[in-house]
Amino acid sequence: MDSLITAAGRALAAGDVLGALRRVALRNDAPALALRGLAMAQLGDLERAKALLQRAARAFSGKEAVARARCAVALAEIALVSRDLNWPARPLEHARDILEAHQDHLNSAHARLLQVRRLVLIGRLEEAERLMRRLDPSPFTPGLRAAYELTRAGIAIRHVRATAAKAALARAKSAAQEGRIDALVAEIEAAACALRAPAARLILRGVEQPLALEEVERFLASDALIVDACRHIVRRGSAVISLSRRPVLYTLLRMLAEAWPGDAARRALVVRAFRGKQADESHRARLRVEMGRLRRALRSVARIDATAKGYALTTTSKGVVLLEQPFDGDHAALLALLSDGESWTSSALGLALGASQRSVQRALDTLAKAGKVQPVGRGPARRWTAPPLPGITTALLLPIFASSD
């Protein structure tokens, strides 16, 4: 490797992007193309960076497997930042294996971390945690160690482990400061501020109160029966019951939680859950069937009793708490994903939400008419952005999916 390439690589590693470009701007050999691609990525011109790295990967010979693998890792990172989440995992895994076989442990770890970050974005936290356990951060550079700890914090935040998230963010900030990476320090400080912002609204006996994520964590560890309206689940201690795919049962439970310790009237339950104008005999029969299903779903954490007026929720816990999302409005999970400041494709949003692309497009059109999201570009190149949701953290609104294994 010639001296100009070596100097450009050192300049890029030190954060001197323009200095690196000055050394390789007029060269079109494979190493120079790769360095120019990395430099353009750091400057934010992702399309140009992607084109340069693809040219570099083609220009490297078949004997330069490590260099081609590094290009593949850089392209995967650009795809991740661009929120192109549909890229196949196999090429990145293949590149990681090549790097590991050639003792390039840092770039191999970087590839693994990219896999983890993608899994976190699409809500596959169990798989992400399994991959994280294979990483040893002790030999990492300060920048890679900061990214590792920031990823750990992201996983902890989605799991509502505010204490673990704060500790990971502190380690990430220390590593970023050691590496003098100002942009990363700013990102970590923004994430720490979000931890202190309201993450949910607590509704207890009709009284509403905003809660930060750390306060939500304390409630989840209590003996209270918690109806989580952000994720449509019921919690009591270690027991977690999901009603996310049973909207009628969730609506009935929510109404019972709102009425607790009193009861909810049959007519009100019918109107809200079945969208019926009146509670005729067919509606009453359906209500009895659905309440039977809800009883079976909740039998380990609560009881549902029929009353003269309707139905009441009964539990031996220290109370029934309703955790509502921190803002009013539809499509909360979609807005939460878009509020990260990046531009998303509708296909990436569908992957992250576990929904069809057409359903996501309809929701985006609705939000665009309301002025809550904004399209950028046309046709297949169209992307969507939204301003950050003011004064809240979206941790409880982000989707989480069970392992695909």
N, C-alpha and C positions, 0 to 999 in steps of 0.2 A: 504494500500500500504506500502511495507516494506521500510526500510531506504535506502537500496542500490538503489532501483528503484527511490526513491525521489532524492537521490544525483545525480544519472545519469541524471535524467530529468533536474535538476538545472544546471549541467555541460553543457548539450547540449544547454540549453537556453542561457548560458553565452558564447557559442562559443567554449567550451573545448570539442571537439569531441572525442579526444583520451582518455580524462579522463572519459567521459561517457562510452566508449567502455570497458575500463578496469574494470568497475563496473559490466557490464552485459554480457561480452564476452562469459562466460561459461554457461550461463543460457538459457533455452529454454521455459520458461513460456511465456505467451502471452504478458505481459507488457515489458519483456526484449526483445522479438523478435521485438516488435514495436519500441523500443528505438534503437536497433541495426539497424533496417531498416532506421530510420531517420538519424542516424549517417553515415551510408554508403552512403546515398543520399547526405549528405553534403560533403563527401569525393569524390563524383563524380562517384562512382560505382553504377550506376542506376539499372542495371540488378539485382545485388545482393540485393539492397535495395528493389526493387519491389518484389522479391521472399520472403524476410523476412516479409514485410508488409502483403503480401497475407497469409503467414502462421499465422501471428499474428491475422489477421481478422478472420480466421477460428478457432483459438484457444480461442478467447474470447467467453464467453457463450452468450446465447440469452438475458440474463438479463443485459449484459454490452453493451447496445446499443450505448452509447456515445463513448466508446472506439473503437467500430467497425466503427462508423461514422468518427472518427478521422483518422483511417486507410484509409478509403475511400477517404478522403480529401488528405492525403499524397500521395496515389496512383495516384490521379488525377493530383497532382502537378508534379510527376515524368513523367506521360504521357505528360504533357504540355512541360516540359523541353526537353523530348525526341522527341518532335514534332510528337507524336502519336495523331493526332488531331481528329481521327475518333471515339474516345470513346463516348459512349452515355451520354447525359447530365442528364438523369433521375436519375442514382445512386448518382451523386454528389448533385443534387437538394434534393433528399431524405435524404442524409446525412446532408445537411445544415438544413433541417426542423427539424431533430432529435436534432441537436446541439442547434438550436434556442429554441426548446421546453424545453430543459434542461438548459436554461440560459447560455449556453457556447457561449456568443456573439462574442468573439474574433475569435474562430475557425469557427463560422458561417460566420463571415465577410470574413475570409480567403477563405472559399469555394466560396462565392459570387465573390470575387476578381479573383479567378481562372476561373470562368465562363466568367468574363469580359475579362481577358487576352486571353482566347481562341477565343472569338468573335473578338477581335482586330486582332489576327494573321490571321484569315480567312476573314478579311475585312468587318465584319458585325458591322459597327460602330454605326449605329442607335440603334441596340439592346444593344450594349455594353454601350452606354451612358445612356440608360434607366435603366440598372442595376446599373450603377455607382451612379445614383441619389438616390438609395435606401440605400446607404452606408453613415454612419456618421463616419468620421475618428477621431473624438475628443477622444474617449476612446482607440484608437489603441496603441499598443506598438510601439516604434520607428521603428523597422524593418518592421512591417506591414504598418505603416504610410508612410515609404519610398517607399514600393512597390505600395501602393495606388497612391502616387503622380507620381511615374514613369509610372504607367499605364495611368494616366491622361495626362502626357506629350506625351505618345505614341499616344493617340487618337488625341491630338492637332496637333502633327506633321503630321499625316496622313491627317488631315483637312487643312493643311497649315496655322496653327495658331501659328506662330513662337513665338510671344510675350507671349501667354498663355503657350506654351511649356517651354519657358525659366523660367517663374515664377514657374511652377510645378517642374521643375528640381532643382531649387534653394531650394524649400521646401523639396524635396526628399533628397537632399544632407545634409541639416540641420538635418533631422530626422536620416539619416544613421550615421552621425557623432555623434549625441546624443547617438545612440545605439552602437557606436564603431564597426560598421560592415564594415571593410575595403574593402571587395570584392564588396559590394554594392556601396560604395563611388566611387570605380574605374569604375564600370559600369555606374554610373550617370555622371561622368566626361567624359567618352567616348561618351555618348549621347550628352552632351553639346558641345563637340568638333565637332560632326557631324552636329550640327545646323549651325556651322560657315563655313562648307565646301560647295562647289558648289552643288546645288540641281538641276539646270537646265541651259540650254544655251538659252539666249535671242537672237532672230534674228529679227531685225527691219531694214527695208530698205536694206537688204543684209548684215548688219553689225552684227557680232556675239559677245556676251558678256556673261561670266559666272555669275550666280546669286546664292547667298546663299538663304536659305529658307525665311529669314526675308525680303529680297528684292523681292522674288516671292510674298510674302504676300502683300507687298505694291502695286505691279503691279495688283494683283487680285482685290484690292480695288479701283483701278483707273477706269476711264471711257473708257479705251482702249478695243477694241475687241481682245480677247486673244484666240488663237488657241492652245490648250494644247496638244502637241504631245505625252506627257507622258501618258495621260489617255484618249486621243482621245475624248476630249470634247471641247466645245466652251463656253466662258464666256464673259459676259458683265454686270458689276455690279452684281446684284443678280440673273440675268438670267443665267442658266446653261443648255446647250443642249448637250446630249451625242450622239456621233456617234460611240461608241465602237462596236456596233453590225451592223454597216453599213459601212464596210471598203471602198467600192467604193466611197461613198459620202465623207468620211473623206479624202481619197486621193485627190479627186477633190478640196475640201476646202483647203487642205494644199498647193496645187499648186497655188491656187488663192491667198492665204496669202503670199506665197513666191514671187509672182509676184507683189503684191500690192506696190505702187499705180498704177502700170501698169496692163496690161492684160496678160492672159496666152493663148498661141496658141492652137487651136483645136487639131492639130496633136500631140503636146506634151501631152495634156490631155488624148488623146486616147491611146497613147503608154504607159503612166505610169499607168493610171487607169484601162484600159482594156487589157493591155499587147498586144496590136495589133501593127503590124509592120507598118501599114499605115492607114490613116484615110479615108476609103472608105465610101460609102453612108450609109451602114448599121451601121458602127461605129458612123457616124455623127448623125444618127437617135437615136441611143442609148444614145449618149452624150446629146442630147436635152432632152430625157426623164429623165436621171439622174440629169441634171441641174435643171429641173422642180421640182424634189423631193428635191434637196438641197435648192432651193429657199423656198419651203414650210417649210422645217425644220428650216431655218434661218430667217424667215420673221419677227420675233420679235426683231432681233438684227442687221441684215444687209440685203443688197440687192445685187443681182447678175445681171449684165447687159451684154447683148450680144454686142460684138464689131465686127468690120470688121475682126480682126485677130482671136478673140476667145471670151473669157469671162473675166470680171473684177469684183472684189469685191468692193462694195461701202458701206460706213457706215458713220453715223453722229458722231461717237465716235472720240476720239483724236488720232486714229491710229489703225493699225492692227499689233499685236505682235504675233510672233510664239515662243512658249516655247518648246524647244527641249530637249530630255533626255540628261543627262550630259555626256554620252559616246556613241560612235558608236557601233552598233552591234545588233544582233537579240536576242529575248527572254529576254528582259530587266526585265520584272516583275519576271521571274523565277530566274534570277541572283540576283535580289534585295532581294528576300526571302532567298536565300541560303547564302547571304553575312552576315547574322547575326551570323555566326560562329557555328551554331548548325548543326547536321546531320538530314536530312529530309528523310522520306519515299516518294516514288512517289505518294502514295495515299494521304498523307497529303498535298503535293504540289498541287495535283489536286483539293483538297477541297479548299485550299487557293486561287487558281487561277480561280475557277469555270470552270475547264476543265476536260476532261476525263483522267483517269490514263494512257491510251494508248498514248494520245497526249503528255502528260507530259514525258512519257518514250522516245518517239521519239525525243523530244526536248533535253532531257538529253543526249541521245546518240550522238546527233549532237554536243552539247557543250563539251562532254567528248572527242570527236575526235579532237576538237579544243584546248583541254587542259584547258578549263575554269572551269570545274567541275570534281569531283573525286568520284568514287563509293567506298563504304566501305562495305565489306561483300558480300554474295552471296544469290541468290534465294529470298525467302520472307523476309529475314533479311537484304537485301541490303538497304543501305542508301546513301544519296548524300550530299556532302559538297562542298563548294567553298571558296576561300580566300576572305576577305573583298575587295570590290571595292576600289581601292586606291584614296584617295583625294576627294571623293564625298559623299554626303548623298543620300540615295535611297528613301526618303519619297514620292516623286512624282511618283515613279515607282511601288509602292505597290498597289495592287488592293483594290478597295472599292466596296462593293455591297449594293444595297438598302435593306431595311428591308424585311424579308420574311413574315411579317404579311400581 
